[in-house]
Amino acid sequence: MWDEQSELAALQEIYNLTAGDEAKKNWRKLLVFGNTLDQQLKRKLLWIWPTASDLTKFHQKLDHLGLQTVLSIGCGSGLLEWLISAVGGEKLRICGLERDPNWWRSKYAVRSFIPLNYIENAETIDSRSSLNASFLSDCCSGLMPSALLFCYFNNRRAFLDYLNVFEGIWIILIGPEPGFGIHTDPNPLQPELSNNWWALHALIDWTEHNVVAIYKKLE
Ligand SMILES: C[S@@+](CC[C@H](N)C(=O)[O-])C[C@H]1O[C@@H](n2cnc3c(N)ncnc32)[C@H](O)[C@@H]1O
């Protein structure tokens, strides 16, 4: 495990590599640097670090499906979203939603790599009743997201709440293959969605036994 000093230096390098719009052109440098990091720090920033080929395949699929506005729920630091938008370029808008603003604004959290929106008091019934389609579009500057993305999400109740209010037809689940030893809920390959409502539309294998599963709402 790294000591605090080396962790701070590595974080600073990541902040440098992601600072400003020009940095997006050099997203591959961030991946190369990511490969040198201690596993614990990697996970603090992002649960699964995709390869350049993973990101390219993902971007091609979004492009093919015409998905231009994606809201990532539980995006954490937003580093994956930063990478996705760097690869996708201007055509793709990817926005993030998190809970617990106090944590993400605290000195203990890593910096956010995209502007974060917050669902206030995510655990209370009151806040769930304020969750609606227009809240989701507010998170994307007034544009209705064409897809919701959940990466390593692990909160079934909230997942179902978001699906209930989402008016689009695409959801993207990123996470480990079942049986790989990491639990997420939903799991991308076993999301326990009603077959009457959602069908698996596309699957992309990612590095380290991870998958991207894209589901489409049935008419
Ligand atoms: C395992 S982390 C994954 C973070 C990030 N997507 C990644 O892949 O690195 C799950 C995230 O979901 C967030 N989360 C849990 N419940 C949520 C809710 N109701 N609304 C929004 N985010 C939530 C947590 O705060 C946490 O950051």
The ligand as a Gaussian input file, in Angstrom:
#p B3LYP/6-31G(d) Opt

LIG

0 1
 C      -19.670000       1.923000      -5.533000
 S      -19.892000       3.603000      -5.771000
 C      -19.569000       3.740000      -7.513000
 C      -19.097000       5.103000      -7.894000
 C      -18.772000       5.284000      -9.364000
 N      -19.934000       5.100000     -10.192000
 C      -17.656000       4.364000      -9.812000
 O      -17.898000       3.512000     -10.647000
 O      -16.538000       4.540000      -9.323000
 C      -21.663000       3.828000      -5.701000
 C      -22.066000       5.287000      -5.637000
 O      -23.493000       5.379000      -5.647000
 C      -23.858000       6.491000      -4.856000
 N      -25.274000       6.374000      -4.477000
 C      -25.841000       5.485000      -3.614000
 N      -27.161000       5.735000      -3.494000
 C      -27.443000       6.789000      -4.296000
 C      -28.621000       7.511000      -4.595000
 N      -29.794000       7.237000      -4.022000
 N      -28.553000       8.500000      -5.504000
 C      -27.370000       8.832000      -6.080000
 N      -26.219000       8.191000      -5.812000
 C      -26.245000       7.193000      -4.935000
 C      -22.894000       6.416000      -3.670000
 O      -22.786000       7.660000      -3.008000
 C      -21.606000       5.982000      -4.367000
 O      -20.804000       7.093000      -4.730000

